[in-house]
Amino acid sequence: MLRTMAAISTALLAFPFLATAQGTASDPSALPNPKFEVASVKECLPNEPKGRAPPFRTFPGGLSLGCSSLKTLIQWAYDVFASGKADFLNAGTPSMAVEGLPDWVNSARYSIDARTANPQSAAMMRGPMMQALLEERFDLKVHREKREGPVYLMTIAKGPLKLRATQEGTCVPFDFSEGLNMTTDHPTLCVVPNVTRKESLTIMDARGTTLGAFSKLLHFEGRAVIDETGLDGKFDIHFEWGPDVAGRPESATAATGVASDPSPGASSFLVALREQLGLELKNGRGISEFLVIDHIGRATEN
């Protein structure tokens, strides 16, 4: 599977990580620059299982992360939950590309158990409080940059539009900042994508989503996707993609200005987007924000 598609799938398959325990958290503004009172940080061995929920959980008094990707923790802390609050448009998937990470960070996973002195929201613990932990234990230093560069523009393809409008009551709105216990019998949540794999296929489903929110799910590594369809309303998205379509003439797509990628899997994804949804990605330019890593070291464990 192509690297950028793998990045999308990894981010989306991590949605169970957004699970939080029910409960009323204190007002974050009452605690300036909050930090965890105590925290245990341990690097996971290569053969240890990846974190899932459980053992991934948050609750008003702390959080417990089982073998979580260090890169994902950084994206949560400085992008997804950076403000200490969250809604889908900034919590569904990271919106900033990360630059300057050393190679070892891409495979590093850590188990973290942390407790707070006062009840906190899940978003506060995964954002500002996780920033403080990463800066203290990993000597992490970052800054943000906005630069003009290449982006993808999501537009309506030629031919019939194949989007299905959402029917009222078919999904449940979800406030990411409040939290919810995600179990096997949880309701179908609006906007929250479900990504599964069936043999060689990757399958994405998202109910009650705007195309603006959907475009953020398609954020390619290092390149944002901007919705320029001009379509309002909410839609139920379902599409599937797999290995590259053999023999597809890449030069034809390049000539039309439609995004093309010679990597295995890329053509299949773009074809699926057009043929199953009636959408396409075109090359364009726009302003993108980057999270730049100035320094990071191995964690000090305890």
C-alpha angles and dihedrals in degrees: 000000000000117000097244093047089048089053091052093047092048092051093047096043086056091068092106083067088070089070114122134177119256117252143106114274126205121258105275090214089067090067113051114205093358119202135186111266093217132004136181116206121187130170114234123232117245093252096049115111119258118258117270134163103297111050085031111074143140128203134174092272100046149313139263120205121188115209097324125180111261090217090054091050089053091049091049093048101045103026119015099039100012094127094050088246132080145199128166097268091064101021104046096079136340113284098194129069114232119229132186100033114148115236095254092063092065092067101028116113128183137194111219131187114181136170132201130219090225133022112279136183120255090244092054092050094047093044125034095009093049088049090057091048094049092047092050101040101032098030086235119182122181142165135189127237132188116208137167112243147126117322136168118250113209109215139163112275124224112274131036121343108239102195120129118219116233116253116226113262098016094111138027121239113239128206105208093198093059097050135218137214104248108209134159090270098047116135124258103274122215116245094000106119124224114208121188136167127227112186105300095349129094112207125199126193126178124168126205096005130151117227089243090061092041092054089058090058088059094057104144117212106276093000129081125216116224122199110234098158093107089218120139127194134059127289141191107236123204125162140144134208136179142163120349118287105251116239097008108158104240091186090065093057092045090054092056093049092245114144113264132179125188092208117112110269097019097096091048091053094050092045091050091050091053101038099039100036105017092239133119140187119235128192114255144142131253146137115292129182120225131198106218120200110217096178140353132167138185113288123265101234132207 
